[in-house]
Amino acid sequence: MNRQIELDQIAADIVANNVCPDLAESATNLVLGEGNLNADIVLIGEAPGKKEDEQGRPFVGASGRFSNEMLAGAGLTREGVYITNIVKYRPPNNRDPKPSEKQAFWPYLARQLEVIDPRVIVTLGRHSMEFFLPEAKIGEVHGQAVTKTVTYDDGSEHSWLIAPLYHPAAALYNGSMRQTLIDDFMAIAQLAKELNQAA
């Protein structure tokens, strides 16, 4: 099946299944994700912010601009990767997503990952990292890729290469974090390239 059709179906299922109705009610748009449906790298943030909610696109605010810079530093473009969030609706006042909200959206994120089947999943920030690596501390593991086997609700398993990074928003508040993020991402992009060549 066409990957775009499969992703459109995921979005339709989120609406049909009334996932997080309180978030849906306060949000303008469902923000599923965008980018290359055959991407080697998928970037996962936590939840849409104000600009993302207005436009229905992930990472289009200030942290999105920094993400684009980070991608460019590694010789990539936004169109070459796939970008999404764990939670697909904006939490009110940009509050952190609740564990129950992340849990509710997990099956849909898992389906997105199955459709795109990337070489590397880059988690941006603590919220998306904790979902794959619950015991990890981002200050200790950022920029290091680890293989993680995820067990789905139906009992099936899939191994993903997870690379945690600080959230791009952190670089906006902390200049020294900026270079760390760029360096980490360049190393991850190189790894994805090598994996692709070896395949």
C-alpha positions in Angstrom: 0.0 0.0 0.0 1.1 3.6 -0.7 2.8 5.0 2.4 0.9 8.3 2.2 -2.4 6.5 2.2 -1.3 4.5 5.3 -0.4 7.7 7.1 -3.6 9.4 6.1 -5.4 6.3 7.6 -3.5 6.8 10.9 -4.7 10.4 11.1 -8.2 9.3 10.3 -8.1 6.6 13.0 -6.9 9.2 15.6 -10.0 11.3 14.9 -12.3 8.3 14.6 -11.1 6.8 17.9 -11.4 10.2 19.7 -7.9 10.1 21.1 -7.4 12.6 23.9 -10.7 14.4 23.3 -9.9 17.2 25.7 -6.7 18.0 23.7 -8.5 17.7 20.4 -11.2 20.1 21.6 -8.7 22.8 22.5 -6.4 22.3 19.5 -6.8 23.9 16.0 -5.2 21.0 14.1 -4.1 17.4 14.3 -0.4 17.5 13.7 0.6 14.0 12.4 4.0 14.7 10.9 5.6 15.5 7.6 8.6 14.8 5.4 10.1 12.0 3.4 8.1 8.8 3.7 11.2 6.7 2.9 13.4 8.6 5.3 16.4 7.0 7.0 16.0 9.3 9.9 12.8 10.1 11.9 12.8 12.9 14.4 10.3 12.7 17.2 9.5 15.7 19.5 7.0 15.8 22.3 3.9 17.7 21.2 2.9 20.6 18.8 3.3 24.2 20.1 1.3 27.2 19.1 2.7 27.7 15.6 2.5 24.0 14.9 -1.1 23.9 16.0 -2.0 26.9 13.8 -0.3 25.4 10.7 -0.9 21.7 11.3 2.9 21.1 10.8 5.5 19.9 13.3 8.5 22.1 14.2 7.7 25.3 12.4 8.3 27.7 15.3 11.7 28.9 16.7 12.9 25.4 17.6 11.9 24.3 14.1 14.2 26.9 12.6 17.0 25.6 14.7 16.1 22.1 13.6 16.5 23.1 10.0 19.9 24.6 10.8 20.9 21.4 12.5 19.8 19.3 9.5 21.7 21.7 7.1 24.8 21.3 9.2 24.6 17.5 8.6 24.0 18.0 4.8 20.3 17.2 5.2 17.1 19.0 4.5 13.8 19.0 6.3 12.3 17.3 3.2 14.9 14.5 3.5 13.8 13.3 7.0 10.4 12.7 8.6 9.4 14.8 11.6 6.7 14.1 14.1 5.8 14.2 17.8 4.6 11.6 20.3 1.4 13.7 21.1 -0.4 14.9 18.0 -2.5 17.7 19.5 -1.2 20.8 21.2 -1.5 20.7 25.0 -3.1 23.9 26.4 -0.7 26.7 27.1 2.2 24.5 25.8 2.2 22.5 29.0 4.2 19.2 29.0 2.2 16.3 27.7 0.9 14.0 30.4 2.0 10.4 30.6 -1.6 9.3 29.8 -1.6 11.4 26.7 1.7 10.0 25.5 0.4 6.5 26.2 -2.8 7.2 24.2 -0.9 8.3 21.1 1.8 5.6 21.3 0.0 3.0 19.1 -0.3 5.7 16.3 3.3 6.7 16.6 4.3 3.0 16.4 2.3 2.6 13.3 3.9 5.7 11.7 7.3 4.2 12.5 6.3 0.9 10.9 5.2 2.7 7.7 8.4 4.7 7.3 10.8 2.1 8.7 13.7 4.4 9.4 17.3 3.4 10.0 17.5 5.7 13.1 14.9 7.3 15.4 16.1 10.6 16.8 14.2 11.5 20.0 14.2 15.3 20.6 14.0 16.0 24.3 13.2 14.1 27.5 9.6 13.3 26.7 10.1 11.3 23.5 13.4 9.7 24.8 11.7 8.4 28.0 9.2 6.6 25.9 11.9 4.4 24.3 14.5 4.6 27.0 12.6 5.0 30.3 15.6 4.6 32.6 18.0 6.9 30.7 19.1 10.4 31.7 19.4 12.7 28.7 22.5 14.4 30.1 24.3 11.0 30.1 23.1 9.5 26.8 22.6 12.3 24.4 24.1 11.7 21.0 24.6 7.9 21.6 22.6 5.5 19.5 21.3 2.4 21.2 19.2 -0.5 19.9 15.9 -0.9 21.7 13.3 -3.6 21.1 9.8 -2.4 21.4 6.9 -4.8 22.1 3.6 -3.8 20.6 0.2 -4.4 22.1 -0.3 -7.4 19.8 2.8 -9.0 21.2 4.9 -8.4 18.1 8.4 -6.9 18.5 10.5 -4.5 16.5 14.1 -3.4 17.1 14.8 0.3 16.5 18.1 2.2 16.7 17.3 5.1 19.1 19.5 8.2 19.3 18.4 10.7 22.0 19.2 14.4 21.5 18.4 17.4 23.6 15.3 19.2 22.4 16.1 22.0 19.9 14.2 24.4 22.2 16.9 23.9 24.8 19.4 25.5 22.4 17.3 28.6 22.2 17.7 29.2 26.0 21.2 27.9 26.3 23.8 28.9 23.7 26.3 26.2 24.8 23.7 23.5 24.1 23.5 24.7 20.5 26.8 23.2 19.5 26.2 20.0 21.5 23.0 19.5 19.5 24.7 20.2 16.2 27.6 17.9 16.9 25.3 15.1 18.2 23.1 15.3 15.2 26.0 15.3 12.7 27.3 12.1 14.3 23.8 10.5 14.1 23.3 11.5 10.5 26.7 10.0 9.6 25.7 6.8 11.4 22.4 6.6 9.4 24.3 7.2 6.2 26.7 4.4 7.0 23.9 2.0 7.9 22.2 2.8 4.6 25.3 2.2 2.6 25.9 -1.1 4.4 22.3 -2.3 3.7 
